[in-house]
């Protein structure tokens, strides 16, 4: 019975990952893949203005989302994740439903995560950093106040329920930090082991 309850709890952990034309493909795929390895349900939602589920990422890789954001039938995700890349971050920034979901997530005290350009282009633009300590791609760091900026590769601000990271090279570390907060250190270690990380 306890095992069934544990399995049910594991299955109930779900994350919404937003993707748009011009999103960074390494970040997007690394996030989704790492979370799935941790038995987290992932919904990859397209913010494509044309309503398409197929998204051409920043380097031309074609990604197919599970749904378009307008087709979402639920809003109760344990975390919402925004990959970086341009113009993908700008497209997500300009998608009203994506911003509504992120604002609601913050108001409910649930986890949000953003990487590369997204902490600045999406979250800061809409006032969703709220004094949190964050990092982002080095090219965007000058747009953050020095009191708010961390130069760590991955930053977890527990008080603001926010995880941020710097770019494609830190995407797996970023995703593993999400696993830690959603499933615990032991699961994160179990996922990281076979990935042969440094």
Secondary structure, 3 states (H helix, E strand, C coil): CHHHHHHHHHHHCEEEEEECCCCCHHHHHHHHHHHHHCCCEEEEEECCCCCCCEEECCCCCEEECCEEHHHCCCCCCCEEEECCCCCHHHHHHCCHHHHHHHHHHHHCCCEEEEECCHHHHHHHCCCCCCCCCECCCHHHHHHCCCCCECCCCEEEECCCCEEEECCHHHHHHHHHHHHHHHHCHHHHHHHHHHCCCC
